[in-house]
Amino acid sequence: MTESQGIHIGKVIRHAVVFNTQRWPEVRFRMDDLLDAVNDLFDLLQNRRISYALVGGIALLRYVQGRNTEDIDLILSVRSLKRLPEIDIAHRDIYFARGNYQSLQIDVLLTSNPLFSHVKKRHVVRQDFFERSIPSATVRGLILLKLYALPSLYRQGDFVRVGLYENDVATLMFYHAPNMSEILAELTPFVSPQDMSAIQDIISDLKQRIARLRRDRV
């Protein structure tokens, strides 16, 4: 079994819930229900022939170790989401939706957003997980999504997610050495000039941090 096949999505999510003490008062379901929910969800997507892409923390685990996540993030079209009434939508806007499938939280990035559609079309490959083979975002696709989100998170003052997303990008840069100039050029049509300037500053800072880390390891 390869390292990627050893990634058990259901257990990753179950462990994240178990070790999040803030979730304990609201946890009313058996932990094994999460394992069943994951299998049932991907069965549903397969049986209905839904076109989707796995992104977020679970997809990131294919490329880096130790990422903790309690939900499943998918890129879907609005039409596909409507074909999944089993997902109980709690919130939705033009580009995002959040809901629950059984005991599992689902975050949906809708292809009505041009970048999300672009990533789904251009930067997805099938990856083998414990449960099954799943169409998942590539390193480049994940970086594009994280960078796209960061300026908005800064404006919201969401310090926790800013730190998490920046660390995700830095880790992917450190271990996979993607061509960041090409990635920034690819991202440019999808963001405002102001956001691109902020993203360039973030990348410059991350490169400096990575360079310091590599010097310290020598």
C-alpha positions as CSV (number, residue, x, y, z in Angstrom):
1,M,0.0,0.0,0.0
2,T,1.4,3.4,-1.0
3,E,1.5,6.4,1.4
4,S,-1.4,8.0,-0.3
5,Q,-3.5,4.8,-0.2
6,G,-2.8,4.8,3.6
7,I,-4.6,8.1,4.0
8,H,-8.0,7.1,5.6
9,I,-10.3,10.1,5.1
10,G,-12.9,9.0,7.6
11,K,-10.3,8.4,10.3
12,V,-8.6,11.8,9.6
13,I,-11.8,13.6,10.2
14,R,-12.8,11.4,13.2
15,H,-9.4,12.1,14.9
16,A,-9.8,15.9,14.2
17,V,-13.2,15.9,15.9
18,V,-12.1,13.8,18.8
19,F,-9.1,16.0,19.6
20,N,-11.0,19.3,19.2
21,T,-12.2,19.9,22.8
22,Q,-14.4,22.8,21.6
23,R,-16.5,20.3,19.7
24,W,-17.1,17.9,22.6
25,P,-20.3,19.6,23.9
26,E,-21.9,19.5,20.5
27,V,-20.9,16.0,19.5
28,R,-24.0,13.8,19.7
29,F,-23.1,11.1,17.3
30,R,-21.0,8.0,17.4
31,M,-17.5,8.5,16.0
32,D,-17.9,5.5,13.7
33,D,-20.8,7.4,12.1
34,L,-18.2,9.7,10.5
35,L,-16.5,6.7,8.8
36,D,-19.9,5.6,7.4
37,A,-20.8,9.1,6.3
38,V,-17.5,9.5,4.3
39,N,-18.1,6.2,2.5
40,D,-21.7,7.0,1.8
41,L,-20.9,10.5,0.5
42,F,-18.4,9.2,-2.1
43,D,-20.7,6.4,-3.0
44,L,-23.4,9.0,-3.6
45,L,-21.1,11.1,-5.8
46,Q,-20.1,8.1,-7.8
47,N,-23.5,6.6,-8.2
48,R,-25.0,9.9,-9.4
49,R,-22.0,10.5,-11.7
50,I,-21.4,13.8,-10.1
51,S,-18.3,15.7,-11.4
52,Y,-16.4,17.0,-8.4
53,A,-12.9,17.7,-7.1
54,L,-11.6,17.2,-3.6
55,V,-9.8,20.2,-2.2
56,G,-8.9,21.6,1.3
57,G,-7.2,19.8,4.1
58,I,-7.9,16.3,2.9
59,A,-6.5,16.9,-0.5
60,L,-3.5,18.6,1.1
61,L,-2.7,15.4,3.0
62,R,-1.7,13.8,-0.3
63,Y,1.3,16.2,-0.4
64,V,2.1,17.1,3.2
65,Q,1.8,15.3,6.5
66,G,0.1,16.4,9.7
67,R,-2.8,18.5,8.3
68,N,-5.8,18.4,10.6
69,T,-9.3,18.9,9.3
70,E,-12.9,18.2,10.4
71,D,-14.7,18.6,7.1
72,I,-14.6,17.7,3.4
73,D,-14.1,20.4,0.8
74,L,-15.4,19.9,-2.7
75,I,-15.6,21.9,-5.9
76,L,-19.0,21.4,-7.5
77,S,-21.2,23.1,-10.0
78,V,-24.5,24.6,-8.8
79,R,-26.3,22.0,-10.9
80,S,-24.4,19.2,-9.3
81,L,-25.2,20.6,-5.8
82,K,-28.9,20.6,-6.6
83,R,-28.6,16.9,-7.5
84,L,-27.4,16.2,-3.9
85,P,-30.5,17.1,-1.8
86,E,-29.0,14.8,0.9
87,I,-26.6,17.6,1.8
88,D,-28.5,19.8,4.2
89,I,-27.3,23.3,3.2
90,A,-27.0,25.7,6.2
91,H,-25.4,28.6,4.3
92,R,-24.9,29.5,0.7
93,D,-23.8,32.5,-1.3
94,I,-22.8,33.0,-4.9
95,Y,-19.5,31.1,-4.7
96,F,-19.7,29.0,-1.5
97,A,-22.0,26.6,0.3
98,R,-21.8,24.9,3.7
99,G,-23.9,22.0,4.8
100,N,-24.0,18.6,6.5
101,Y,-24.3,15.2,5.1
102,Q,-25.3,12.8,7.9
103,S,-22.7,13.6,10.6
104,L,-20.2,15.1,8.2
105,Q,-19.6,18.8,7.5
106,I,-19.3,19.7,3.8
107,D,-17.8,22.9,2.4
108,V,-18.5,23.5,-1.3
109,L,-16.7,25.8,-3.6
110,L,-19.0,26.5,-6.5
111,T,-17.8,26.6,-10.1
112,S,-19.8,29.9,-10.6
113,N,-16.5,31.3,-9.3
114,P,-14.1,31.5,-12.4
115,L,-11.0,30.4,-10.4
116,F,-12.8,27.4,-8.8
117,S,-14.0,26.3,-12.2
118,H,-10.5,26.8,-13.6
119,V,-8.9,24.7,-10.9
120,K,-11.4,21.9,-11.4
121,K,-10.8,21.9,-15.1
122,R,-7.0,22.3,-15.2
123,H,-5.5,21.1,-11.9
124,V,-7.2,17.9,-10.8
125,V,-5.8,14.4,-10.8
126,R,-7.1,11.1,-9.4
127,Q,-5.4,10.2,-6.1
128,D,-5.6,6.9,-4.3
129,F,-6.9,7.1,-0.7
130,F,-7.7,4.3,1.6
131,E,-11.4,4.4,0.7
132,R,-11.1,4.8,-3.1
133,S,-9.5,6.8,-5.9
134,I,-10.7,10.4,-5.8
135,P,-10.3,13.3,-8.2
136,S,-8.2,15.8,-6.1
137,A,-6.5,19.1,-6.6
138,T,-2.8,19.1,-7.5
139,V,-0.2,21.1,-5.6
140,R,-0.6,23.9,-8.1
141,G,-4.4,23.8,-7.7
142,L,-4.2,23.9,-3.9
143,I,-1.8,26.9,-4.0
144,L,-4.0,28.8,-6.4
145,L,-7.0,28.3,-4.1
146,K,-5.1,29.2,-0.9
147,L,-3.6,32.4,-2.4
148,Y,-6.9,33.5,-3.8
149,A,-8.5,33.3,-0.4
150,L,-5.8,35.0,1.6
151,P,-6.5,38.7,0.8
152,S,-10.2,38.2,1.8
153,L,-9.2,36.5,5.1
154,Y,-6.9,39.4,5.9
155,R,-9.7,41.9,5.3
156,Q,-12.0,39.8,7.6
157,G,-9.3,39.8,10.3
158,D,-9.5,36.0,10.4
159,F,-6.1,35.5,12.0
160,V,-6.5,31.7,12.6
161,R,-7.2,30.9,8.9
162,V,-4.6,33.4,7.6
163,G,-2.0,31.5,9.6
164,L,-3.3,28.1,8.5
165,Y,-3.5,29.0,4.8
166,E,-0.1,30.7,4.8
167,N,1.4,27.7,6.4
168,D,-0.2,25.4,3.8
169,V,1.3,27.4,1.0
170,A,4.7,27.6,2.6
171,T,4.7,23.9,3.3
172,L,3.8,23.1,-0.3
173,M,6.5,25.5,-1.5
174,F,9.1,24.0,0.7
175,Y,8.5,20.4,-0.1
176,H,7.4,20.6,-3.8
177,A,9.2,23.7,-5.1
178,P,6.5,24.9,-7.5
179,N,7.2,27.7,-10.0
180,M,5.7,30.5,-8.1
181,S,6.1,33.0,-10.9
182,E,4.0,30.8,-13.2
183,I,1.4,30.4,-10.4
184,L,1.1,34.1,-9.8
185,A,0.8,34.7,-13.6
186,E,-1.9,32.1,-13.8
187,L,-3.7,33.7,-10.8
188,T,-3.6,37.2,-12.1
189,P,-6.7,37.2,-14.3
190,F,-8.8,36.0,-11.3
191,V,-8.0,38.7,-8.7
192,S,-7.9,42.5,-8.5
193,P,-4.7,44.4,-8.8
194,Q,-4.9,45.2,-5.1
195,D,-5.3,41.6,-4.1
196,M,-2.5,40.5,-6.5
197,S,-0.1,43.1,-4.8
198,A,-1.0,41.6,-1.4
199,I,-0.5,38.1,-2.6
200,Q,2.9,39.0,-4.1
201,D,3.9,40.4,-0.7
202,I,2.8,37.2,1.0
203,I,4.8,35.1,-1.4
204,S,7.9,37.3,-0.9
205,D,7.6,36.9,2.9
206,L,7.1,33.1,2.6
207,K,10.2,32.8,0.4
208,Q,12.2,34.7,2.9
209,R,11.0,32.4,5.7
210,I,11.8,29.3,3.6
211,A,15.3,30.6,2.8
212,R,16.0,31.3,6.5
213,L,14.8,27.8,7.4
214,R,17.0,26.2,4.8
215,R,20.0,28.2,6.0
216,D,19.4,27.1,9.6
217,R,19.3,23.5,8.5
218,V,22.8,23.7,7.0
